[in-house]
Amino acid sequence: GGELWYYAAVGVWRYGQKPYRIRVCRADDATRCVVVWVRDYCARCAKDLVRTWTPKSRAIDLSPKAFASLAGLGRGVLAVKIRLVPSSSDSLLTRLPRDWK
């Protein structure tokens, strides 16, 4: 077993939504980054949101291997910066907030 891809969950995911990729970097070290597939809903992340989820939001739940690429699992919580990874064949881009494009 084991993960073939890194993945994440966010508070705005909805059933049936097409997965999309984002780049997650440590806020204190922009060279420590990982690209993950957003493919699930995170209820706790939704509760943490004060306003609509954007790349400036920091409420995201990373898979264990994705998180371990950024910091030790014992750390638990990490401040990050998030950016959409565009795909030319991804029709989802037309539905994303303007500041993601």
Residue pairs with C-beta under 8 A, 6 or more apart in sequence:
2 65
3 63
3 64
3 65
3 66
5 36
5 37
6 34
6 35
6 36
6 37
6 62
6 63
6 65
6 66
6 69
7 36
7 37
7 38
7 39
7 40
7 62
7 63
7 66
8 22
8 24
8 36
8 37
8 38
8 39
8 40
8 60
8 61
8 62
8 63
8 66
9 38
9 39
9 40
9 41
9 42
9 45
9 60
9 61
10 38
10 41
10 42
10 45
10 53
10 59
10 60
10 61
11 41
11 42
11 43
11 44
11 45
11 46
11 47
11 48
11 49
11 53
11 59
12 46
12 49
12 52
12 53
13 38
13 39
13 40
13 41
13 42
14 41
15 41
17 92
18 90
18 91
18 92
19 37
19 38
19 39
20 37
20 38
20 84
20 85
20 87
20 90
20 92
20 96
21 35
21 36
21 37
21 38
21 84
21 85
21 87
22 35
22 36
22 38
22 55
22 82
22 83
22 84
22 85
23 33
23 34
23 35
23 82
23 83
23 84
23 85
24 33
24 34
24 35
24 36
24 60
24 62
24 66
24 70
24 80
24 81
24 82
25 31
25 32
25 33
25 70
25 80
25 81
25 82
25 83
26 32
26 33
26 70
26 71
26 78
26 79
26 80
26 81
27 58
27 78
27 79
27 80
27 81
28 79
30 81
32 69
32 70
32 71
33 70
34 62
34 66
34 69
34 70
35 85
36 62
36 63
36 66
40 61
42 59
42 60
42 61
44 59
44 61
45 53
45 59
45 60
45 61
46 59
48 59
49 57
49 59
52 97
53 59
54 97
54 99
54 100
55 81
55 82
55 83
55 84
55 99
55 100
56 82
57 82
58 79
58 80
58 82
60 80
60 82
62 70
64 73
67 73
67 78
70 78
70 80
71 78
84 96
84 100
84 101
86 93
86 101
87 93
93 100
93 101
